[in-house]
Amino acid sequence: MTSQQGEINIELLCSRAGVSRCGYYRFLQEKEPDIQEMELRDRIQRLFLAHKRRYGYRRITAQLRIDGMPVNHKRVARLMREDNLLAVQPKVFMKTTDSSHAFEVALNLARRMSVTGVNQLWVADITYIRLSREFVFLAVVLDAYSRKVVGWSLGRTLKASLAVDALTQAIAERKPPPGLVHHSDRGVQYACGDYAKVLEAHAITPSMSRPGNPYDNAGCESFMRTLKREEIHANCYRDIEHLRENVAQFVEEYYNKCRLHSALNYSSPEAFERSAETPSQDAATMRYFTPRKNADGQADEEAA
């Protein structure tokens, strides 16, 4: 049976044009990759704009695959480079930790934990944000299992109330069972009596990093870098209230619900929690170390 184009026979058309049928179909096949590439470019550009220049080629590739478009990450990187689709870049942080205080410093428990579900380990941190006429500060609390932001607070000072507000919001949102471990740096905001009282009232165990060992809080610091790169440095804000609105939108509607996280196998935090098979009440496993002796013959604090 011969192919038809409307009422005209394809073979007749090829004969009148002086080309073979094989040549005609070969011509169509050669044009098809161009059409596919144009469709891919269009989809990449739409994703790039939809995520406000926050996605690089890795997350664009992951989202395309989720959407049913199997594509190589090198091809996506090439097309984004050719179309000048450059993700927003990070800037330098300012140190906000004051660990020169007389408050008790908690043992580092986070480095010994193997987290298996939500509400087993929370991590907390504080960063600064520069507006046109002032510096403001943001305190956040993340669930280490899903990287979800469970509490945050924005203010003009580094008083302990900033961190306490973020913690109380997280407790009200998650209602964690007793035994949750809360990990932070050794900053005075987390070591002070006001913060310790809230932890104790909800049977939450404190944990703190040691000097020069920030890796246990890496998930929280990673979020801060993401926030700065993809939201703060990509926009301008009139004042702290304008910033608050945008941070709320970024954290609650975009980061927690939509943004693909490489450490979560390119799922969003909320999607990762929904897909997790381990119930939140299951306990994390704890690793114990044999104490090492230092040069003075005393047990090393980190290993004790």
C-alpha positions in Angstrom: 0.0 0.0 0.0 1.5 3.3 -1.0 1.7 6.3 1.4 -0.6 9.2 0.8 -0.2 13.0 1.4 -3.8 14.3 1.2 -5.2 13.0 -2.1 -1.7 12.9 -3.8 0.4 9.7 -4.0 3.9 10.2 -2.4 5.5 8.1 -5.2 4.0 10.4 -7.8 5.2 13.5 -5.9 8.8 12.1 -5.7 8.7 11.2 -9.4 7.6 14.8 -10.4 10.3 16.3 -8.1 12.9 14.0 -9.6 13.9 12.3 -6.3 13.5 8.7 -5.1 11.2 7.7 -2.3 14.3 6.5 -0.3 15.9 9.9 -0.7 12.7 11.6 0.4 12.4 9.6 3.6 16.2 10.0 4.3 15.7 13.7 4.1 12.9 13.5 6.7 15.1 11.4 9.0 17.9 13.9 8.8 15.6 16.8 9.8 14.1 15.0 12.7 17.0 15.4 15.1 16.9 19.2 14.6 13.2 19.2 15.6 14.0 17.1 18.7 16.8 19.4 19.7 14.6 22.5 19.3 12.0 20.9 21.6 14.7 20.0 24.1 16.1 23.5 24.1 12.6 25.0 24.6 12.0 22.6 27.6 15.4 23.5 29.1 14.8 27.2 28.8 11.3 26.9 30.3 12.7 24.9 33.3 15.5 27.4 33.8 13.2 30.3 33.9 10.6 28.5 36.0 13.2 27.9 38.7 14.5 31.5 38.4 18.0 30.6 37.2 18.5 28.4 40.3 19.0 25.1 38.5 22.3 24.1 36.8 22.6 21.4 34.2 22.5 18.5 36.8 19.1 19.4 38.2 17.7 20.4 34.8 18.8 16.9 33.6 17.2 15.2 36.6 13.9 17.1 36.1 13.8 16.3 32.4 14.2 12.6 33.2 11.4 12.9 35.8 9.2 14.4 33.1 9.9 11.5 30.8 12.6 12.9 28.6 15.7 10.6 28.8 18.6 12.8 28.1 22.4 12.8 28.7 23.6 15.4 31.2 26.5 16.4 28.9 24.0 17.2 26.2 22.0 19.4 28.6 25.2 21.2 29.7 26.2 21.9 26.1 22.8 23.3 25.2 22.7 25.5 28.3 26.2 26.7 27.6 25.3 27.5 24.0 22.1 29.4 25.1 24.0 31.2 27.9 21.8 29.8 30.6 24.1 30.4 33.6 22.8 29.6 37.1 23.3 32.2 39.8 26.7 31.9 41.5 27.5 31.9 45.3 29.1 34.7 47.3 31.2 34.7 50.4 29.6 34.2 53.9 30.2 36.2 57.1 30.9 34.4 60.3 28.1 34.6 62.8 29.2 32.2 65.5 30.5 33.4 68.9 31.7 30.4 70.8 33.6 32.5 73.5 31.2 32.0 76.3 30.9 30.3 79.7 27.9 28.1 79.0 28.1 24.3 79.0 29.0 22.8 75.6 27.1 19.6 74.7 28.8 16.4 73.5 28.9 15.9 69.8 26.3 13.1 69.1 25.6 13.9 65.5 28.8 12.4 64.2 28.0 9.1 65.8 24.4 8.8 64.5 23.2 6.9 61.5 19.8 8.5 60.8 17.1 6.3 59.5 14.0 8.5 59.5 12.6 12.0 60.2 12.6 13.6 63.7 15.7 11.8 64.8 18.3 14.5 64.1 17.7 18.2 63.6 20.5 20.6 62.6 20.4 24.3 63.2 22.4 27.3 62.1 22.4 31.1 61.7 23.5 33.3 58.8 23.5 37.0 57.9 21.7 38.7 55.0 22.8 42.1 53.8 20.0 44.6 52.8 20.6 48.0 51.3 20.8 49.8 54.7 21.2 47.1 57.3 22.3 43.5 58.1 19.6 41.1 59.3 20.0 37.5 60.5 18.2 34.2 59.7 18.1 31.2 62.0 16.9 27.8 60.5 16.3 24.3 61.7 16.5 21.4 59.3 15.6 17.7 59.6 18.9 15.9 58.8 17.1 13.0 57.2 15.1 14.8 54.5 16.9 18.2 54.5 13.5 19.8 55.0 13.4 23.2 56.7 11.2 22.7 59.7 11.6 26.1 61.4 13.1 29.5 60.6 13.2 33.0 62.0 14.3 36.3 60.6 15.4 39.3 62.8 17.6 42.3 63.1 19.8 41.0 66.0 21.7 37.9 67.0 20.0 37.6 70.3 19.1 34.1 71.5 15.4 34.8 70.8 16.1 34.5 67.1 17.2 30.9 67.4 14.6 30.1 70.0 11.8 31.3 67.7 13.1 29.0 64.9 13.2 26.1 67.3 9.7 26.7 68.7 8.3 26.9 65.2 9.9 23.6 64.3 8.5 21.9 67.4 5.0 23.2 66.8 5.2 22.1 63.1 6.7 18.6 63.7 5.7 17.7 67.3 8.8 15.4 67.6 8.8 12.4 70.0 11.2 12.3 72.9 14.8 11.4 72.0 15.3 13.7 69.1 18.9 15.0 68.9 19.4 18.7 68.1 22.8 19.6 66.6 24.3 23.0 66.2 27.6 24.9 66.5 28.9 26.1 69.8 27.4 29.6 69.4 26.1 31.4 72.5 22.6 31.4 71.0 22.4 27.6 71.2 24.4 27.2 74.4 22.5 29.8 76.5 19.9 28.9 79.2 16.9 30.1 77.2 17.6 27.7 74.4 18.5 24.8 76.7 15.2 25.2 78.6 13.2 24.7 75.4 15.2 21.6 74.5 14.8 20.2 77.9 11.0 20.9 78.0 10.5 18.8 74.9 12.9 16.0 75.8 15.3 17.0 73.0 19.0 16.1 73.4 21.5 18.8 72.5 24.6 18.1 70.4 27.3 20.5 69.4 30.2 20.5 66.9 33.8 20.9 68.0 36.1 23.7 66.8 37.4 22.9 63.3 34.8 20.1 62.7 31.8 21.7 60.9 31.0 18.6 58.9 28.2 17.3 61.1 26.3 20.5 60.3 27.0 20.4 56.6 23.4 19.8 55.6 22.3 23.1 57.3 25.3 25.0 55.8 24.5 23.6 52.4 20.9 25.0 52.7 22.3 28.4 53.6 24.5 28.4 50.5 21.6 27.4 48.4 19.4 30.1 49.9 22.0 32.8 49.3 22.9 31.7 45.8 19.4 31.0 44.5 17.3 33.6 46.3 19.1 36.3 48.2 21.9 37.2 45.7 19.5 36.9 42.8 17.1 39.6 44.1 16.9 43.0 45.7 14.7 43.7 48.7 13.1 46.9 49.9 13.3 46.1 53.6 13.2 43.2 56.1 9.4 42.6 55.5 9.9 42.3 51.8 12.8 39.8 52.5 10.6 37.9 54.9 7.9 37.4 52.3 10.5 36.1 49.8 12.2 33.8 52.2 8.8 32.3 53.2 8.0 31.7 49.5 11.4 30.2 48.8 11.5 27.9 51.9 7.9 26.8 52.2 6.7 26.7 48.6 9.9 26.1 46.6 12.7 24.5 48.6 10.7 22.1 50.7 8.1 21.2 48.0 9.7 21.6 44.6 13.5 21.9 44.5 15.3 18.7 43.6 18.1 17.8 46.0 21.1 15.8 44.8 21.6 14.2 48.2 18.0 12.9 48.1 18.3 11.2 44.8 16.9 14.3 43.1 13.7 14.4 45.1 12.3 17.4 47.0 12.4 17.2 50.8 8.7 16.7 51.1 8.6 14.1 48.3 11.5 12.3 50.0 9.6 12.2 53.3 6.5 10.9 51.6 8.4 8.1 49.8 10.4 7.1 52.9 9.5 3.6 54.2 10.9 4.1 57.7 8.4 5.4 60.2 9.4 8.6 62.1 9.2 6.9 65.5 12.0 4.4 64.6 15.3 5.1 66.4 18.5 6.1 64.8 21.5 3.9 65.3 24.4 5.2 67.4 28.1 4.4 66.8 30.5 4.2 69.8 34.2 4.6 69.6 37.1 3.4 71.7 38.6 6.4 73.5 41.9 7.5 71.9 44.7 8.8 74.1 46.3 12.1 73.3 49.9 13.1 73.8 49.2 13.7 77.6 47.8 10.2 78.0 44.2 11.5 78.4 41.1 10.4 76.5 40.4 12.4 73.4 37.1 14.3 73.9 35.9 13.5 70.4 36.3 9.8 70.9 35.1 9.6 74.5 
